Amino acid sequence: MNSSLAGLGPAPAWIRSTYSNGAGGECVECARVGDEVLVRDTKVGDELVAHLGSQAWLSFIRATGQGWSDAVG
């Protein structure tokens, strides 16, 4: 486990995006740990993990649900 995940307790239970097709394309995984949501690229694994607080996660979900262009512009 990478140092960005050290101290979080047991290994996170990663959930792969339903848009991932298993063919090696861009895949995103998320895991909930305490009050945070962790997000990583499956090709990079634990090398780079984003730690999002609940408000940031909710903002991200709303933005992706609206369509990116609607959310940022």
WOCORMO-V391581 format. One record per pair of residues at least 4 apart in sequence whose ideal C-beta (glycine too) atoms are under 6 Angstrom apart, sorted by sequence separation. I is the first residue (numbers start at 0). J is the second residue. If there is no record, write none. Layout:
i: [I,I]
j: [J,J]
//
This chain:
i: [0,15,43,51,65,68,31,32,51,65,19,29,30,62,29,39,16,28,37,38,15,28,37,13,14,26,35,36,13,12,11,36,11,7,11,4,1,3]
j: [4,19,47,55,69,72,36,37,56,70,26,36,37,70,38,48,27,39,48,49,28,41,50,28,29,41,50,51,30,30,30,56,32,32,37,45,45,48]
//
